[in-house]
């Protein structure tokens, strides 16, 4: 089973600051997904990255897939309180199911 | 498209009781997944279906857990003889299997929060 690590575990910042969170594995990802989860709700898919070196942007969020497809980062520019939540990365396991990392819990203070 | 629906949203039960949760996926989605999530952790895979066939089940899953998807539409997850360690959020997700490499997208429900007293 592919194991995903995420860092940092917790992050608390002020509104307007920039931040980066990371996801990595000792194995190569076939593809990688990022989700955001709010308290009491299920995760919501933000993006899927497939190609090594790929960069995708979603408004103030920038997702990068490592060249070797073993790591990924999520950068948020000018964070807002609405960005608060649990950020999860996930990858399809060698079977058919998706494996999730433990998540980074982000708190953006107004 | 009303999204993935889970029922109930919350369940409180006493240790030793049986509980059953229901998941209604997005109507055209052929894959359905069950995950469990405890506080401060990411979702942990339990099992998944393609249409009515249960294709994979976590080795960590106790025999007290069983899931069905009888007609390839809604699914139920039953936990028998609940234990306090079963307390968690149980999440259901559905997806539509697409062309290879197209990137399968999981759509999650809001989950069922189980508390075993």
Interface residues (C-beta under 8 A of the other chain):
Chain A: X4 X6 X31 X33 X40 X41 X42 X43 X44 X45 X48 X50 X88 X90 X92 X93 X95 X96 X97 X98 X99 X100 X101 X102 X103 X105
Chain B: X4 X33 X35 X40 X41 X42 X43 X44 X45 X48 X50 X55 X56 X58 X91 X93 X101 X103 X104 X105 X106 X107 X108 X109 X110 X111 X113
